[in-house]
Amino acid sequence: MTAKRRNKSFLQIGALGVEIAIGDRSRPLGRLAWRKDERRAYFEFDRGFLGAPLPISPFRLPAKAGVTSARAQTFEGLHGLFNDSLPDG
């Protein structure tokens, strides 16, 4: 994860490592990044996850190599999978 401190109360994240927890174990899922100028997220699956993928979002975010951009006009620019994991409001 890369980060820069802009002021005392705000931490800007360049890329975020994402893990998936199954029971008491977790495994790397991939990396999530935000393009402020596009107001859109980009996601790339971890290579290890692609070796034994789970269908976490088979229609909108299929497990495949490469970077996938979210649709800017839906889910506030996030992939639905990640938008659903945020607190309501």
mmCIF file as gemmi writes it, N, C-alpha and C atoms, coordinates in Angstrom:
data_model
loop_
_atom_site.group_PDB
_atom_site.id
_atom_site.type_symbol
_atom_site.label_atom_id
_atom_site.label_alt_id
_atom_site.label_comp_id
_atom_site.label_asym_id
_atom_site.label_entity_id
_atom_site.label_seq_id
_atom_site.pdbx_PDB_ins_code
_atom_site.Cartn_x
_atom_site.Cartn_y
_atom_site.Cartn_z
_atom_site.occupancy
_atom_site.B_iso_or_equiv
_atom_site.pdbx_formal_charge
_atom_site.auth_seq_id
_atom_site.auth_asym_id
_atom_site.pdbx_PDB_model_num
ATOM 1 N N . MET Axp A 1 ? 0.846 -1.163 0 1 0 ? 1 A 1
ATOM 2 C CA . MET Axp A 1 ? 0 0 0 1 0 ? 1 A 1
ATOM 3 C C . MET Axp A 1 ? 0.896 1.232 0 1 0 ? 1 A 1
ATOM 4 N N . THR Axp A 2 ? 0.557 2.191 -0.847 1 0 ? 2 A 1
ATOM 5 C CA . THR Axp A 2 ? 1.278 3.454 -0.855 1 0 ? 2 A 1
ATOM 6 C C . THR Axp A 2 ? 0.38 4.528 -0.279 1 0 ? 2 A 1
ATOM 7 N N . ALA Axp A 3 ? 0.968 5.424 0.479 1 0 ? 3 A 1
ATOM 8 C CA . ALA Axp A 3 ? 0.161 6.477 1.098 1 0 ? 3 A 1
ATOM 9 C C . ALA Axp A 3 ? 1.001 7.722 1.297 1 0 ? 3 A 1
ATOM 10 N N . LYS Axp A 4 ? 0.348 8.872 1.256 1 0 ? 4 A 1
ATOM 11 C CA . LYS Axp A 4 ? 0.988 10.148 1.534 1 0 ? 4 A 1
ATOM 12 C C . LYS Axp A 4 ? 0.135 10.881 2.559 1 0 ? 4 A 1
ATOM 13 N N . ARG Axp A 5 ? 0.761 11.513 3.518 1 0 ? 5 A 1
ATOM 14 C CA . ARG Axp A 5 ? 0.015 12.294 4.492 1 0 ? 5 A 1
ATOM 15 C C . ARG Axp A 5 ? -0.075 13.727 3.993 1 0 ? 5 A 1
ATOM 16 N N . ARG Axp A 6 ? -1.308 14.201 3.726 1 0 ? 6 A 1
ATOM 17 C CA . ARG Axp A 6 ? -1.529 15.564 3.253 1 0 ? 6 A 1
ATOM 18 C C . ARG Axp A 6 ? -1.697 16.521 4.417 1 0 ? 6 A 1
ATOM 19 N N . ASN Axp A 7 ? -2.42 16.126 5.433 1 0 ? 7 A 1
ATOM 20 C CA . ASN Axp A 7 ? -2.548 16.905 6.655 1 0 ? 7 A 1
ATOM 21 C C . ASN Axp A 7 ? -2.794 15.926 7.8 1 0 ? 7 A 1
ATOM 22 N N . LYS Axp A 8 ? -3.016 16.421 8.989 1 0 ? 8 A 1
ATOM 23 C CA . LYS Axp A 8 ? -3.112 15.549 10.153 1 0 ? 8 A 1
ATOM 24 C C . LYS Axp A 8 ? -4.338 14.654 10.154 1 0 ? 8 A 1
ATOM 25 N N . SER Axp A 9 ? -5.395 15.01 9.428 1 0 ? 9 A 1
ATOM 26 C CA . SER Axp A 9 ? -6.624 14.223 9.506 1 0 ? 9 A 1
ATOM 27 C C . SER Axp A 9 ? -6.94 13.425 8.241 1 0 ? 9 A 1
ATOM 28 N N . PHE Axp A 10 ? -6.134 13.54 7.19 1 0 ? 10 A 1
ATOM 29 C CA . PHE Axp A 10 ? -6.459 12.881 5.932 1 0 ? 10 A 1
ATOM 30 C C . PHE Axp A 10 ? -5.272 12.079 5.437 1 0 ? 10 A 1
ATOM 31 N N . LEU Axp A 11 ? -5.497 10.828 5.138 1 0 ? 11 A 1
ATOM 32 C CA . LEU Axp A 11 ? -4.472 9.963 4.582 1 0 ? 11 A 1
ATOM 33 C C . LEU Axp A 11 ? -4.902 9.568 3.18 1 0 ? 11 A 1
ATOM 34 N N . GLN Axp A 12 ? -4.136 9.932 2.169 1 0 ? 12 A 1
ATOM 35 C CA . GLN Axp A 12 ? -4.468 9.617 0.789 1 0 ? 12 A 1
ATOM 36 C C . GLN Axp A 12 ? -3.892 8.251 0.434 1 0 ? 12 A 1
ATOM 37 N N . ILE Axp A 13 ? -4.728 7.352 -0.043 1 0 ? 13 A 1
ATOM 38 C CA . ILE Axp A 13 ? -4.311 5.993 -0.406 1 0 ? 13 A 1
ATOM 39 C C . ILE Axp A 13 ? -4.154 5.906 -1.918 1 0 ? 13 A 1
ATOM 40 N N . GLY Axp A 14 ? -2.998 5.419 -2.382 1 0 ? 14 A 1
ATOM 41 C CA . GLY Axp A 14 ? -2.782 5.227 -3.803 1 0 ? 14 A 1
ATOM 42 C C . GLY Axp A 14 ? -3.266 3.865 -4.268 1 0 ? 14 A 1
ATOM 43 N N . ALA Axp A 15 ? -2.979 2.83 -3.499 1 0 ? 15 A 1
ATOM 44 C CA . ALA Axp A 15 ? -3.423 1.477 -3.807 1 0 ? 15 A 1
ATOM 45 C C . ALA Axp A 15 ? -3.641 0.752 -2.49 1 0 ? 15 A 1
ATOM 46 N N . LEU Axp A 16 ? -4.635 -0.094 -2.469 1 0 ? 16 A 1
ATOM 47 C CA . LEU Axp A 16 ? -5.033 -0.785 -1.253 1 0 ? 16 A 1
ATOM 48 C C . LEU Axp A 16 ? -5.024 -2.289 -1.507 1 0 ? 16 A 1
ATOM 49 N N . GLY Axp A 17 ? -4.337 -3.034 -0.662 1 0 ? 17 A 1
ATOM 50 C CA . GLY Axp A 17 ? -4.364 -4.489 -0.753 1 0 ? 17 A 1
ATOM 51 C C . GLY Axp A 17 ? -5.681 -4.999 -0.191 1 0 ? 17 A 1
ATOM 52 N N . VAL Axp A 18 ? -6.345 -5.901 -0.909 1 0 ? 18 A 1
ATOM 53 C CA . VAL Axp A 18 ? -7.643 -6.429 -0.5 1 0 ? 18 A 1
ATOM 54 C C . VAL Axp A 18 ? -7.497 -7.919 -0.21 1 0 ? 18 A 1
ATOM 55 N N . GLU Axp A 19 ? -8.036 -8.348 0.917 1 0 ? 19 A 1
ATOM 56 C CA . GLU Axp A 19 ? -8.042 -9.77 1.282 1 0 ? 19 A 1
ATOM 57 C C . GLU Axp A 19 ? -9.468 -10.245 1.423 1 0 ? 19 A 1
ATOM 58 N N . ILE Axp A 20 ? -9.654 -11.555 1.31 1 0 ? 20 A 1
ATOM 59 C CA . ILE Axp A 20 ? -10.958 -12.162 1.529 1 0 ? 20 A 1
ATOM 60 C C . ILE Axp A 20 ? -10.822 -13.102 2.727 1 0 ? 20 A 1
ATOM 61 N N . ALA Axp A 21 ? -11.757 -12.984 3.664 1 0 ? 21 A 1
ATOM 62 C CA . ALA Axp A 21 ? -11.752 -13.829 4.866 1 0 ? 21 A 1
ATOM 63 C C . ALA Axp A 21 ? -12.792 -14.922 4.703 1 0 ? 21 A 1
ATOM 64 N N . ILE Axp A 22 ? -12.354 -16.151 4.922 1 0 ? 22 A 1
ATOM 65 C CA . ILE Axp A 22 ? -13.246 -17.311 4.873 1 0 ? 22 A 1
ATOM 66 C C . ILE Axp A 22 ? -13.023 -18.064 6.167 1 0 ? 22 A 1
ATOM 67 N N . GLY Axp A 23 ? -14.018 -18.012 7.042 1 0 ? 23 A 1
ATOM 68 C CA . GLY Axp A 23 ? -13.848 -18.595 8.367 1 0 ? 23 A 1
ATOM 69 C C . GLY Axp A 23 ? -12.78 -17.835 9.122 1 0 ? 23 A 1
ATOM 70 N N . ASP Axp A 24 ? -11.812 -18.545 9.665 1 0 ? 24 A 1
ATOM 71 C CA . ASP Axp A 24 ? -10.738 -17.894 10.415 1 0 ? 24 A 1
ATOM 72 C C . ASP Axp A 24 ? -9.479 -17.681 9.568 1 0 ? 24 A 1
ATOM 73 N N . ARG Axp A 25 ? -9.578 -17.896 8.267 1 0 ? 25 A 1
ATOM 74 C CA . ARG Axp A 25 ? -8.432 -17.717 7.37 1 0 ? 25 A 1
ATOM 75 C C . ARG Axp A 25 ? -8.706 -16.599 6.377 1 0 ? 25 A 1
ATOM 76 N N . SER Axp A 26 ? -7.651 -15.935 5.97 1 0 ? 26 A 1
ATOM 77 C CA . SER Axp A 26 ? -7.792 -14.932 4.927 1 0 ? 26 A 1
ATOM 78 C C . SER Axp A 26 ? -6.741 -15.192 3.854 1 0 ? 26 A 1
ATOM 79 N N . ARG Axp A 27 ? -7.036 -14.71 2.671 1 0 ? 27 A 1
ATOM 80 C CA . ARG Axp A 27 ? -6.091 -14.843 1.572 1 0 ? 27 A 1
ATOM 81 C C . ARG Axp A 27 ? -6.15 -13.581 0.718 1 0 ? 27 A 1
ATOM 82 N N . PRO Axp A 28 ? -5.023 -13.226 0.081 1 0 ? 28 A 1
ATOM 83 C CA . PRO Axp A 28 ? -5.009 -12.031 -0.765 1 0 ? 28 A 1
ATOM 84 C C . PRO Axp A 28 ? -5.99 -12.168 -1.92 1 0 ? 28 A 1
ATOM 85 N N . LEU Axp A 29 ? -6.751 -11.115 -2.157 1 0 ? 29 A 1
ATOM 86 C CA . LEU Axp A 29 ? -7.699 -11.083 -3.269 1 0 ? 29 A 1
ATOM 87 C C . LEU Axp A 29 ? -7.135 -10.252 -4.418 1 0 ? 29 A 1
ATOM 88 N N . GLY Axp A 30 ? -6.528 -9.105 -4.101 1 0 ? 30 A 1
ATOM 89 C CA . GLY Axp A 30 ? -5.971 -8.265 -5.157 1 0 ? 30 A 1
ATOM 90 C C . GLY Axp A 30 ? -5.647 -6.872 -4.668 1 0 ? 30 A 1
ATOM 91 N N . ARG Axp A 31 ? -5.553 -5.924 -5.624 1 0 ? 31 A 1
ATOM 92 C CA . ARG Axp A 31 ? -5.244 -4.528 -5.317 1 0 ? 31 A 1
ATOM 93 C C . ARG Axp A 31 ? -6.331 -3.636 -5.894 1 0 ? 31 A 1
ATOM 94 N N . LEU Axp A 32 ? -6.727 -2.644 -5.109 1 0 ? 32 A 1
ATOM 95 C CA . LEU Axp A 32 ? -7.752 -1.688 -5.505 1 0 ? 32 A 1
ATOM 96 C C . LEU Axp A 32 ? -7.128 -0.3 -5.512 1 0 ? 32 A 1
ATOM 97 N N . ALA Axp A 33 ? -7.337 0.447 -6.577 1 0 ? 33 A 1
ATOM 98 C CA . ALA Axp A 33 ? -6.798 1.803 -6.687 1 0 ? 33 A 1
ATOM 99 C C . ALA Axp A 33 ? -7.906 2.744 -7.14 1 0 ? 33 A 1
ATOM 100 N N . TRP Axp A 34 ? -7.758 4.013 -6.787 1 0 ? 34 A 1
ATOM 101 C CA . TRP Axp A 34 ? -8.765 5.037 -7.103 1 0 ? 34 A 1
ATOM 102 C C . TRP Axp A 34 ? -8.142 6.119 -7.972 1 0 ? 34 A 1
ATOM 103 N N . ARG Axp A 35 ? -8.82 6.461 -9.07 1 0 ? 35 A 1
ATOM 104 C CA . ARG Axp A 35 ? -8.409 7.583 -9.922 1 0 ? 35 A 1
ATOM 105 C C . ARG Axp A 35 ? -9.312 8.76 -9.594 1 0 ? 35 A 1
ATOM 106 N N . LYS Axp A 36 ? -8.772 9.711 -8.874 1 0 ? 36 A 1
ATOM 107 C CA . LYS Axp A 36 ? -9.554 10.867 -8.429 1 0 ? 36 A 1
ATOM 108 C C . LYS Axp A 36 ? -10.096 11.668 -9.611 1 0 ? 36 A 1
ATOM 109 N N . ASP Axp A 37 ? -9.269 11.854 -10.645 1 0 ? 37 A 1
ATOM 110 C CA . ASP Axp A 37 ? -9.703 12.646 -11.792 1 0 ? 37 A 1
ATOM 111 C C . ASP Axp A 37 ? -10.855 11.993 -12.554 1 0 ? 37 A 1
ATOM 112 N N . GLU Axp A 38 ? -10.945 10.666 -12.526 1 0 ? 38 A 1
ATOM 113 C CA . GLU Axp A 38 ? -12.026 9.935 -13.195 1 0 ? 38 A 1
ATOM 114 C C . GLU Axp A 38 ? -13.162 9.57 -12.248 1 0 ? 38 A 1
ATOM 115 N N . ARG Axp A 39 ? -12.903 9.687 -10.93 1 0 ? 39 A 1
ATOM 116 C CA . ARG Axp A 39 ? -13.846 9.249 -9.9 1 0 ? 39 A 1
ATOM 117 C C . ARG Axp A 39 ? -14.255 7.796 -10.171 1 0 ? 39 A 1
ATOM 118 N N . ARG Axp A 40 ? -13.217 6.959 -10.319 1 0 ? 40 A 1
ATOM 119 C CA . ARG Axp A 40 ? -13.417 5.564 -10.688 1 0 ? 40 A 1
ATOM 120 C C . ARG Axp A 40 ? -12.343 4.698 -10.045 1 0 ? 40 A 1
ATOM 121 N N . ALA Axp A 41 ? -12.738 3.477 -9.668 1 0 ? 41 A 1
ATOM 122 C CA . ALA Axp A 41 ? -11.811 2.511 -9.079 1 0 ? 41 A 1
ATOM 123 C C . ALA Axp A 41 ? -11.312 1.531 -10.133 1 0 ? 41 A 1
ATOM 124 N N . TYR Axp A 42 ? -10.117 1.023 -9.886 1 0 ? 42 A 1
ATOM 125 C CA . TYR Axp A 42 ? -9.515 -0.013 -10.721 1 0 ? 42 A 1
ATOM 126 C C . TYR Axp A 42 ? -9.097 -1.155 -9.805 1 0 ? 42 A 1
ATOM 127 N N . PHE Axp A 43 ? -9.296 -2.384 -10.272 1 0 ? 43 A 1
ATOM 128 C CA . PHE Axp A 43 ? -8.982 -3.547 -9.453 1 0 ? 43 A 1
ATOM 129 C C . PHE Axp A 43 ? -8.198 -4.557 -10.272 1 0 ? 43 A 1
ATOM 130 N N . GLU Axp A 44 ? -7.231 -5.212 -9.6 1 0 ? 44 A 1
ATOM 131 C CA . GLU Axp A 44 ? -6.456 -6.285 -10.216 1 0 ? 44 A 1
ATOM 132 C C . GLU Axp A 44 ? -6.395 -7.449 -9.239 1 0 ? 44 A 1
ATOM 133 N N . PHE Axp A 45 ? -6.813 -8.627 -9.686 1 0 ? 45 A 1
ATOM 134 C CA . PHE Axp A 45 ? -6.763 -9.82 -8.838 1 0 ? 45 A 1
ATOM 135 C C . PHE Axp A 45 ? -5.327 -10.216 -8.549 1 0 ? 45 A 1
ATOM 136 N N . ASP Axp A 46 ? -5.088 -10.74 -7.36 1 0 ? 46 A 1
ATOM 137 C CA . ASP Axp A 46 ? -3.803 -11.3 -6.967 1 0 ? 46 A 1
ATOM 138 C C . ASP Axp A 46 ? -3.565 -12.57 -7.79 1 0 ? 46 A 1
ATOM 139 N N . ARG Axp A 47 ? -2.327 -12.755 -8.243 1 0 ? 47 A 1
ATOM 140 C CA . ARG Axp A 47 ? -2.009 -13.944 -9.056 1 0 ? 47 A 1
ATOM 141 C C . ARG Axp A 47 ? -2.289 -15.242 -8.303 1 0 ? 47 A 1
ATOM 142 N N . GLY Axp A 48 ? -2.005 -15.264 -7.008 1 0 ? 48 A 1
ATOM 143 C CA . GLY Axp A 48 ? -2.281 -16.452 -6.204 1 0 ? 48 A 1
ATOM 144 C C . GLY Axp A 48 ? -3.761 -16.774 -6.144 1 0 ? 48 A 1
ATOM 145 N N . PHE Axp A 49 ? -4.598 -15.751 -6.075 1 0 ? 49 A 1
ATOM 146 C CA . PHE Axp A 49 ? -6.044 -15.965 -6.065 1 0 ? 49 A 1
ATOM 147 C C . PHE Axp A 49 ? -6.51 -16.544 -7.391 1 0 ? 49 A 1
ATOM 148 N N . LEU Axp A 50 ? -5.926 -16.085 -8.487 1 0 ? 50 A 1
ATOM 149 C CA . LEU Axp A 50 ? -6.323 -16.582 -9.807 1 0 ? 50 A 1
ATOM 150 C C . LEU Axp A 50 ? -5.971 -18.055 -9.99 1 0 ? 50 A 1
ATOM 151 N N . GLY Axp A 51 ? -4.986 -18.551 -9.222 1 0 ? 51 A 1
ATOM 152 C CA . GLY Axp A 51 ? -4.624 -19.964 -9.298 1 0 ? 51 A 1
ATOM 153 C C . GLY Axp A 51 ? -5.72 -20.874 -8.755 1 0 ? 51 A 1
ATOM 154 N N . ALA Axp A 52 ? -6.519 -20.376 -7.834 1 0 ? 52 A 1
ATOM 155 C CA . ALA Axp A 52 ? -7.643 -21.127 -7.249 1 0 ? 52 A 1
ATOM 156 C C . ALA Axp A 52 ? -8.75 -20.13 -6.915 1 0 ? 52 A 1
ATOM 157 N N . PRO Axp A 53 ? -9.405 -19.567 -7.946 1 0 ? 53 A 1
ATOM 158 C CA . PRO Axp A 53 ? -10.361 -18.493 -7.711 1 0 ? 53 A 1
ATOM 159 C C . PRO Axp A 53 ? -11.686 -18.974 -7.108 1 0 ? 53 A 1
ATOM 160 N N . LEU Axp A 54 ? -12.36 -18.05 -6.451 1 0 ? 54 A 1
ATOM 161 C CA . LEU Axp A 54 ? -13.72 -18.251 -5.959 1 0 ? 54 A 1
ATOM 162 C C . LEU Axp A 54 ? -14.619 -17.308 -6.753 1 0 ? 54 A 1
ATOM 163 N N . PRO Axp A 55 ? -15.862 -17.7 -7.025 1 0 ? 55 A 1
ATOM 164 C CA . PRO Axp A 55 ? -16.758 -16.811 -7.789 1 0 ? 55 A 1
ATOM 165 C C . PRO Axp A 55 ? -17.351 -15.717 -6.897 1 0 ? 55 A 1
ATOM 166 N N . ILE Axp A 56 ? -16.544 -14.706 -6.555 1 0 ? 56 A 1
ATOM 167 C CA . ILE Axp A 56 ? -17.002 -13.664 -5.641 1 0 ? 56 A 1
ATOM 168 C C . ILE Axp A 56 ? -17.943 -12.664 -6.31 1 0 ? 56 A 1
ATOM 169 N N . SER Axp A 57 ? -17.782 -12.456 -7.603 1 0 ? 57 A 1
ATOM 170 C CA . SER Axp A 57 ? -18.649 -11.565 -8.378 1 0 ? 57 A 1
ATOM 171 C C . SER Axp A 57 ? -18.546 -11.967 -9.84 1 0 ? 57 A 1
ATOM 172 N N . PRO Axp A 58 ? -19.076 -13.147 -10.193 1 0 ? 58 A 1
ATOM 173 C CA . PRO Axp A 58 ? -18.817 -13.727 -11.514 1 0 ? 58 A 1
ATOM 174 C C . PRO Axp A 58 ? -19.353 -12.934 -12.705 1 0 ? 58 A 1
ATOM 175 N N . PHE Axp A 59 ? -20.394 -12.121 -12.517 1 0 ? 59 A 1
ATOM 176 C CA . PHE Axp A 59 ? -20.961 -11.396 -13.66 1 0 ? 59 A 1
ATOM 177 C C . PHE Axp A 59 ? -20.303 -10.039 -13.884 1 0 ? 59 A 1
ATOM 178 N N . ARG Axp A 60 ? -20.002 -9.317 -12.819 1 0 ? 60 A 1
ATOM 179 C CA . ARG Axp A 60 ? -19.461 -7.961 -12.949 1 0 ? 60 A 1
ATOM 180 C C . ARG Axp A 60 ? -17.953 -7.871 -12.748 1 0 ? 60 A 1
ATOM 181 N N . LEU Axp A 61 ? -17.375 -8.822 -12.023 1 0 ? 61 A 1
ATOM 182 C CA . LEU Axp A 61 ? -15.935 -8.817 -11.758 1 0 ? 61 A 1
ATOM 183 C C . LEU Axp A 61 ? -15.412 -10.25 -11.813 1 0 ? 61 A 1
ATOM 184 N N . PRO Axp A 62 ? -15.399 -10.837 -13.024 1 0 ? 62 A 1
ATOM 185 C CA . PRO Axp A 62 ? -14.915 -12.211 -13.144 1 0 ? 62 A 1
ATOM 186 C C . PRO Axp A 62 ? -13.432 -12.315 -12.823 1 0 ? 62 A 1
ATOM 187 N N . ALA Axp A 63 ? -13.036 -13.431 -12.235 1 0 ? 63 A 1
ATOM 188 C CA . ALA Axp A 63 ? -11.632 -13.656 -11.855 1 0 ? 63 A 1
ATOM 189 C C . ALA Axp A 63 ? -10.801 -13.896 -13.111 1 0 ? 63 A 1
ATOM 190 N N . LYS Axp A 64 ? -10.063 -12.862 -13.508 1 0 ? 64 A 1
ATOM 191 C CA . LYS Axp A 64 ? -9.188 -12.955 -14.68 1 0 ? 64 A 1
ATOM 192 C C . LYS Axp A 64 ? -8.013 -12.011 -14.484 1 0 ? 64 A 1
ATOM 193 N N . ALA Axp A 65 ? -6.949 -12.269 -15.215 1 0 ? 65 A 1
ATOM 194 C CA . ALA Axp A 65 ? -5.747 -11.437 -15.127 1 0 ? 65 A 1
ATOM 195 C C . ALA Axp A 65 ? -6.005 -10.065 -15.734 1 0 ? 65 A 1
ATOM 196 N N . GLY Axp A 66 ? -5.277 -9.082 -15.243 1 0 ? 66 A 1
ATOM 197 C CA . GLY Axp A 66 ? -5.376 -7.735 -15.782 1 0 ? 66 A 1
ATOM 198 C C . GLY Axp A 66 ? -6.16 -6.799 -14.871 1 0 ? 66 A 1
ATOM 199 N N . VAL Axp A 67 ? -6.12 -5.539 -15.21 1 0 ? 67 A 1
ATOM 200 C CA . VAL Axp A 67 ? -6.8 -4.494 -14.435 1 0 ? 67 A 1
ATOM 201 C C . VAL Axp A 67 ? -8.204 -4.302 -14.99 1 0 ? 67 A 1
ATOM 202 N N . THR Axp A 68 ? -9.179 -4.218 -14.093 1 0 ? 68 A 1
ATOM 203 C CA . THR Axp A 68 ? -10.571 -4.013 -14.459 1 0 ? 68 A 1
ATOM 204 C C . THR Axp A 68 ? -11.057 -2.695 -13.869 1 0 ? 68 A 1
ATOM 205 N N . SER Axp A 69 ? -11.621 -1.839 -14.711 1 0 ? 69 A 1
ATOM 206 C CA . SER Axp A 69 ? -12.143 -0.566 -14.216 1 0 ? 69 A 1
ATOM 207 C C . SER Axp A 69 ? -13.613 -0.716 -13.84 1 0 ? 69 A 1
ATOM 208 N N . ALA Axp A 70 ? -13.997 0.036 -12.828 1 0 ? 70 A 1
ATOM 209 C CA . ALA Axp A 70 ? -15.406 0.069 -12.434 1 0 ? 70 A 1
ATOM 210 C C . ALA Axp A 70 ? -16.145 1.02 -13.364 1 0 ? 70 A 1
ATOM 211 N N . ARG Axp A 71 ? -17.438 0.871 -13.427 1 0 ? 71 A 1
ATOM 212 C CA . ARG Axp A 71 ? -18.252 1.807 -14.206 1 0 ? 71 A 1
ATOM 213 C C . ARG Axp A 71 ? -18.405 3.084 -13.395 1 0 ? 71 A 1
ATOM 214 N N . ALA Axp A 72 ? -18.028 4.2 -13.973 1 0 ? 72 A 1
ATOM 215 C CA . ALA Axp A 72 ? -18.032 5.474 -13.246 1 0 ? 72 A 1
ATOM 216 C C . ALA Axp A 72 ? -19.437 5.899 -12.834 1 0 ? 72 A 1
ATOM 217 N N . GLN Axp A 73 ? -20.446 5.549 -13.62 1 0 ? 73 A 1
ATOM 218 C CA . GLN Axp A 73 ? -21.79 6.025 -13.345 1 0 ? 73 A 1
ATOM 219 C C . GLN Axp A 73 ? -22.561 5.174 -12.333 1 0 ? 73 A 1
ATOM 220 N N . THR Axp A 74 ? -22.045 4.033 -11.928 1 0 ? 74 A 1
ATOM 221 C CA . THR Axp A 74 ? -22.749 3.194 -10.95 1 0 ? 74 A 1
ATOM 222 C C . THR Axp A 74 ? -21.899 2.992 -9.704 1 0 ? 74 A 1
ATOM 223 N N . PHE Axp A 75 ? -22.545 2.826 -8.58 1 0 ? 75 A 1
ATOM 224 C CA . PHE Axp A 75 ? -21.884 2.525 -7.299 1 0 ? 75 A 1
ATOM 225 C C . PHE Axp A 75 ? -20.806 3.545 -6.936 1 0 ? 75 A 1
ATOM 226 N N . GLU Axp A 76 ? -21.041 4.812 -7.231 1 0 ? 76 A 1
ATOM 227 C CA . GLU Axp A 76 ? -20.102 5.891 -6.93 1 0 ? 76 A 1
ATOM 228 C C . GLU Axp A 76 ? -18.704 5.635 -7.484 1 0 ? 76 A 1
ATOM 229 N N . GLY Axp A 77 ? -18.615 4.938 -8.6 1 0 ? 77 A 1
ATOM 230 C CA . GLY Axp A 77 ? -17.331 4.675 -9.234 1 0 ? 77 A 1
ATOM 231 C C . GLY Axp A 77 ? -16.583 3.472 -8.69 1 0 ? 77 A 1
ATOM 232 N N . LEU Axp A 78 ? -17.212 2.713 -7.793 1 0 ? 78 A 1
ATOM 233 C CA . LEU Axp A 78 ? -16.607 1.493 -7.258 1 0 ? 78 A 1
ATOM 234 C C . LEU Axp A 78 ? -17.197 0.267 -7.939 1 0 ? 78 A 1
ATOM 235 N N . HIS Axp A 79 ? -16.485 -0.821 -7.902 1 0 ? 79 A 1
ATOM 236 C CA . HIS Axp A 79 ? -17.06 -2.097 -8.316 1 0 ? 79 A 1
ATOM 237 C C . HIS Axp A 79 ? -18.143 -2.434 -7.289 1 0 ? 79 A 1
ATOM 238 N N . GLY Axp A 80 ? -19.234 -3.006 -7.721 1 0 ? 80 A 1
ATOM 239 C CA . GLY Axp A 80 ? -20.347 -3.315 -6.828 1 0 ? 80 A 1
ATOM 240 C C . GLY Axp A 80 ? -19.938 -4.142 -5.622 1 0 ? 80 A 1
ATOM 241 N N . LEU Axp A 81 ? -19.037 -5.078 -5.813 1 0 ? 81 A 1
ATOM 242 C CA . LEU Axp A 81 ? -18.543 -5.923 -4.733 1 0 ? 81 A 1
ATOM 243 C C . LEU Axp A 81 ? -17.975 -5.093 -3.593 1 0 ? 81 A 1
ATOM 244 N N . PHE Axp A 82 ? -17.206 -4.07 -3.914 1 0 ? 82 A 1
ATOM 245 C CA . PHE Axp A 82 ? -16.585 -3.245 -2.886 1 0 ? 82 A 1
ATOM 246 C C . PHE Axp A 82 ? -17.55 -2.201 -2.339 1 0 ? 82 A 1
ATOM 247 N N . ASN Axp A 83 ? -18.431 -1.691 -3.184 1 0 ? 83 A 1
ATOM 248 C CA . ASN Axp A 83 ? -19.435 -0.744 -2.705 1 0 ? 83 A 1
ATOM 249 C C . ASN Axp A 83 ? -20.349 -1.402 -1.677 1 0 ? 83 A 1
ATOM 250 N N . ASP Axp A 84 ? -20.707 -2.653 -1.906 1 0 ? 84 A 1
ATOM 251 C CA . ASP Axp A 84 ? -21.559 -3.386 -0.971 1 0 ? 84 A 1
ATOM 252 C C . ASP Axp A 84 ? -20.898 -3.607 0.383 1 0 ? 84 A 1
ATOM 253 N N . SER Axp A 85 ? -19.584 -3.564 0.434 1 0 ? 85 A 1
ATOM 254 C CA . SER Axp A 85 ? -18.884 -3.813 1.7 1 0 ? 85 A 1
ATOM 255 C C . SER Axp A 85 ? -18.731 -2.547 2.552 1 0 ? 85 A 1
ATOM 256 N N . LEU Axp A 86 ? -19.114 -1.386 2.007 1 0 ? 86 A 1
ATOM 257 C CA . LEU Axp A 86 ? -19.009 -0.138 2.754 1 0 ? 86 A 1
ATOM 258 C C . LEU Axp A 86 ? -20.201 0.031 3.695 1 0 ? 86 A 1
ATOM 259 N N . PRO Axp A 87 ? -20.027 0.783 4.77 1 0 ? 87 A 1
ATOM 260 C CA . PRO Axp A 87 ? -21.169 1.053 5.648 1 0 ? 87 A 1
ATOM 261 C C . PRO Axp A 87 ? -22.231 1.864 4.923 1 0 ? 87 A 1
ATOM 262 N N . ASP Axp A 88 ? -23.493 1.656 5.267 1 0 ? 88 A 1
ATOM 263 C CA . ASP Axp A 88 ? -24.579 2.428 4.65 1 0 ? 88 A 1
ATOM 264 C C . ASP Axp A 88 ? -24.489 3.871 5.099 1 0 ? 88 A 1
ATOM 265 N N . GLY Axp A 89 ? -24.883 4.768 4.192 1 0 ? 89 A 1
ATOM 266 C CA . GLY Axp A 89 ? -24.908 6.2 4.508 1 0 ? 89 A 1
ATOM 267 C C . GLY Axp A 89 ? -23.6 6.829 4.262 1 0 ? 89 A 1
